Amino acid sequence: MYAITLSTIATLTHNTTPITIRIILTMHQATITTKIIAVQTLILEDAVDIEDNMVSILKAYSTKNVL
């Protein structure tokens, strides 16, 4: 009786694990997507800041502005 119960539990666990993982991934998909978009936005903002800084540095060290 005890062995049958363990076998049944093992079978149920084995069969439901992919479903459980799929449910967890589906529930977290929106959160993951939102975080990806946020990170992409931050990267783009950093790229714009770097570009602005490069332009400022080039203007500051150009011969026309130094003289």
Secondary structure by P-SEA (a helix, b strand, c coil): caaaaaaaaaaaaaaaaaaaaaaaaaaaaaaaaaaaaaaaaaaaaaaaaaaaaaaaaaaaacccccc
